[in-house]
């Protein structure tokens, strides 16, 4: 059914259906499995921070807190909404992975790329406990997709998106500096590196990244890098 529908004209609905079913099934599984069990400390911590969102805190960069604040501004502070937040984050990750895969794979190969990822614990068990670490589940594939588009097209819109999403990943966890290093290595080792590096695209990306990071950097300076 879904695999057969994964033709050039029907790929987006097929993959969207698969990702939506994955998120719904695992959200229901976690709601039932953890029924009657207190929420993990990571969940209550990110919720407490979300009540007073800031540009940083003593422990982590602010993205996880801001995501939780936006989520709980719409959804109630109930156990099911914590689970739904986590699985929505995982579903977004799979969607962005698919956006990358569709540039290199077609038909069933593209669909199996997503289906195989769905079998790994990373997207349904480890992603369930939404906290600062889990922000990387969605921001890394998003930043990678935007970087690839910026590298290939060298359009200013994608350059801005690449810089802004790379900054979002950094605002999730500082570990994302390794992702940015990977982008640099990829750009330098690609046969078309000269065309990209001699264009304005990387400079626009760096400017966009600096602009998005600026408020957090200012907070770090004002609070003596806690």
Buried (B, 14 or more C-beta within 10 A) or exposed (E): EBEEBBEEEEBEEBBEEBBEEBBEEBBEBBBEEBEEEEBBEBBEBBBEBBEEBEBBBEEBBBBBBBBBBEBBEEBEBEBBBBBBBBBBBBBBBBBBBBBBBBEEBBBBEBBBBBBEBBEEEEBBEBBBBBBBBBBBBBBBBBBBBBBBBBBBEBBBEBBBBBBBBBBBBBBBBEEBEEBBEBBEEBBEEBEEEEEBBEBEBBEBBBBBBEEBBEEBEEBBEEEEEE
